Amino acid sequence: MFALALTNTQIVSHEFTLDTAWLRYFNPGAAIAAVWAHVEAQPGARTPERHTIRAYESGLKAFFKFCGNELPTPVLLSMYVASLTTRGLKSSTIASKYLAPVRHYLKALADQHIIGFTGDIRDFIADCRDQIRMAAGIKSPAREITTNTPALWGVGKRLDIKQVNAVLRSMDRDGSPTALRDYALLHIAFSTGLRIAELARITLATFAPEGECFLIKVRGKRSNIDPVPVSSRAYADVLAWVDAYNAPLDDADPRRITSTTPLWQPMTRSGRHLETGINPARGMSHQALRDVIGNRTERALGESYRLAAHDTRRTAAATAYDAGMSITDIQQLLRHKEAAQTYAYVGNKPNFAARSLSTYVTFG
């Protein structure tokens, strides 16, 4: 059950004369329950990972740790946002992880129906309600870097097909089995646009032949299972990794990759199997997969091209669009409900050549 205690909460990072008179009339517990009901109604709350629930819990706990029982006012919220900024958090993280749940809580608090009071008490309640509503309207911090580059292109990183191939060719597949694993992982990631959690769930059983290609049937966001096509070459790369990993292991070894164990298994830095006793059902962690993506792209292209996990998804969209795939087909590939969301992944790449004066005149 989602519950956050408001009692015995320490106020940190600011100094106020604590006035809890507003708590005589408003019910923070009921507001939290309303937030909980809102979260439970979201499709993302019904996935086994329950990411949405954990994100809201984390965001509200951080808020209550900062403000305690203080009346939520615009000044308090401004100080809260400032405290998050000084921690080095990105504006997008502050907006989605910290302010989104707080706004839902404050709106539920301000909407509480409080009756039966007259005179000064009624005026006090109305003043508190106004403060809470204004606090709920606090703006997210501005983006750290401003630019004239089209906004959609400025979100995340995208590689073109030459850069993608440079990353793949940088891995020595005749060497360590780790290179075979990383090659197969990045080939799948770049060509399917799967999310990091979906990549982690892949097993051999999730591949099914479909004509000249294969379909990956893996549980996605909101527990949807929508098949994602992948080439026979990518599937062959997967099998090459599995064969190399299983080759030194006995048939009874629990570390072997079977049809139902996670496809991506950890190995030592020298390319050796981990000691017995590990749980192969866990596979590589999400962070380990992120590290593979980041390290491999940085090693091949340089530090400025180190990709975050979701950047492989953006790259898949951008390379597909550059190759002539329609937005509708890319939308189906990425399993987006709205085409507008797909455009955000494709990005609006600026035409720098058209802006260059040297395109129109010759100097010197």
Helices and strands as residue ranges (DSSP letters): G 21-24, H 28-40, G 43-46, H 51-67, H 74-86, H 91-93, I 94-99, H 100-110, H 119-136, H 161-169, H 177-192, H 196-201, G 204-206, E 207-210, E 213-216, G 221-223, E 228-231, H 232-246, H 286-301, G 303-305, H 311-322, H 327-334, H 339-346, H 352-355, G 357-359
